[in-house]
Amino acid sequence: DGAKNLIVVRTFSKAFGLAGLRIGYAIADSGIIDDLMKVKVPFNVNRLAI
């Protein structure tokens, strides 16, 4: 029932002292997530972040 066009993006970088990892997440409506999954790169975490 909320906003269907809202995307919440968060990162663990500052909160947990993981600035070098650049790991985060996004929360959105399932339709938006489906669209984002279509355009994401296959390897979205580089080797330096691992």
C-alpha positions in Angstrom: 0.0 0.0 0.0 3.0 2.3 0.2 4.8 4.1 -2.6 5.4 1.7 -5.5 8.2 3.8 -6.9 10.4 4.0 -3.8 13.8 2.4 -3.6 15.7 2.3 -0.3 19.5 1.8 -0.8 21.7 1.2 2.1 25.4 0.4 2.6 27.4 -1.4 5.3 30.4 0.8 4.7 30.2 3.3 7.5 27.9 1.6 9.9 30.1 -1.5 10.4 33.5 -0.1 9.5 33.6 -2.0 6.2 34.6 1.0 4.0 36.8 -1.2 1.7 34.1 -3.8 1.0 31.4 -1.6 -0.5 28.6 -4.0 0.2 25.0 -2.8 0.4 21.5 -3.7 -0.4 18.3 -2.2 -1.9 14.7 -2.6 -0.9 11.9 -1.9 -3.4 8.7 -3.2 -4.9 9.1 -6.6 -6.6 8.4 -5.0 -10.0 11.2 -2.5 -9.6 13.6 -5.3 -8.4 12.7 -7.4 -11.4 13.6 -4.4 -13.7 16.8 -3.8 -11.9 17.8 -7.5 -12.2 17.4 -7.2 -16.0 20.0 -4.5 -16.3 22.6 -5.4 -13.6 26.0 -6.5 -14.6 26.8 -10.2 -14.1 29.7 -9.6 -11.8 28.6 -6.6 -9.7 31.3 -7.1 -7.0 34.9 -6.6 -8.1 37.8 -8.6 -6.8 39.1 -5.8 -4.7 35.8 -5.8 -2.7 36.1 -9.5 -2.0 
